[in-house]
Amino acid sequence: MSITRKELSKLLKETGYPVFRDQSPDEKDYPYIVYSFVGENDKRASGKVLNHMPLYQVSLFTKGIEEDFRPIKNLLSKNTVGFSSMRSIPANENDNLITNFFIYVRCIEDVEE
């Protein structure tokens, strides 16, 4: 199913995790979701742009394990939203091991005339 950025944000909020665009507030408790724009393709036909197709990285920052990401994947799957395989990057923040589990979701936006 094609999904807009606004619909993606709304779905992510249904996980129960706090959701932020681009970055979280300072001193925010874990876990939380941050989604960020990473690029865009255009859908074209006959030399005309029909839709913009932005790509978003959806990250869960947690002190936990990969199972913390399961509600995000389950919700997207339930709503037939396509996403990439999950990856992770560990980091040390304030002497705590924090993991950024992330996927990519391709959205679709209409071209404004």
N, C-alpha and C positions, 0 to 999 in steps of 0.2 A: 504494500500500500504506500502511495506517496503521502508525504506528511510535510506540513509547513513548519517553520521554526517556532511559531507560536503554539502549534499543536504539540510539537516535541517538548517544549517547555512545560506545557500543561500536563502531559503524560509523566514527565520526570517528577513533577510535584506529587503525583499520585503514589510514588514509592514511599512517601513519608520522610524521606531525607530532605534537608534544606537544599534549595537549588539556587545557584548564582550564575550570572553570565560573566564570563571572562576571569573573574577572581572573587575570592571570598573576602568578607570583612576580616580585619586583623583579630587575632585571638579567638577565632571561631572554633567551637568544639567539633571533634570528628565523630562520625563520618558526615560528609556532605558532598554534594554533586556540583561540579563546575562544567558548563558547556561553553565551547569557544569555536568561533568561525576559523576554518583553516584553509579554505579555498573554494573555488566555484567553477563549475562547467556550465555551458549553455546548451540547451536542447534546440536544434536548428532544423528547419525544413525549407527548401526552396530559397536558401540564402537569408531567411528571416529567423530571428531569435524568437522561439515560442515560449520558453521557460528558462529561468535561471535555476540552477541546481547547486545550492550551497552545500558544502560539506562541513559538519560539525564534529569536533571531538567531545565526547561525553566522558568525563572523568569522575571517579569516586575516590576521594581522599579519605583514607581510613587507617586506624591502628590495627585493624582486623585482618582477615584473610580474604581470599578470592570469593568465598561464599557470601560475603557482604554485597557483592556485585549482582548476585543472583536475582534479587527483586527487579533490578533495572532490566536485565535480559528477559526475564519472564514477562514483564509488562509490555516491552516492545514486541516480543514474540506473540503474545496474546492479541495485540493490535495489528499484527502482520506488518510491522515496520522492520525493514531490512537493516542490518548492521554488520560491521566487520567482526572478525575474531577479536577476543579480548586480549589485551596485553597489559603489562605492568612495569612500573619503574619504582624501585624502592628509594627512599631518601631518609636522611637523618634531620629531624627538625626539633630543636630545643631538647636534644638528647633523647628523643623518641623516634622509633622506627615508624615511618609513615609510608604507606604504599599508595601510589596513584594507579588504580586499575582503570583502563580506558578502552573505548570502542569508537568507531566512526559511524556516523549516520548521515546519509545523503538526503537532503530535503528538496522540496520543489517550491518555487515561487513564480507567480504569474509575472509576465512582462507588462509593465504599465504603459499604456498608449499615450 
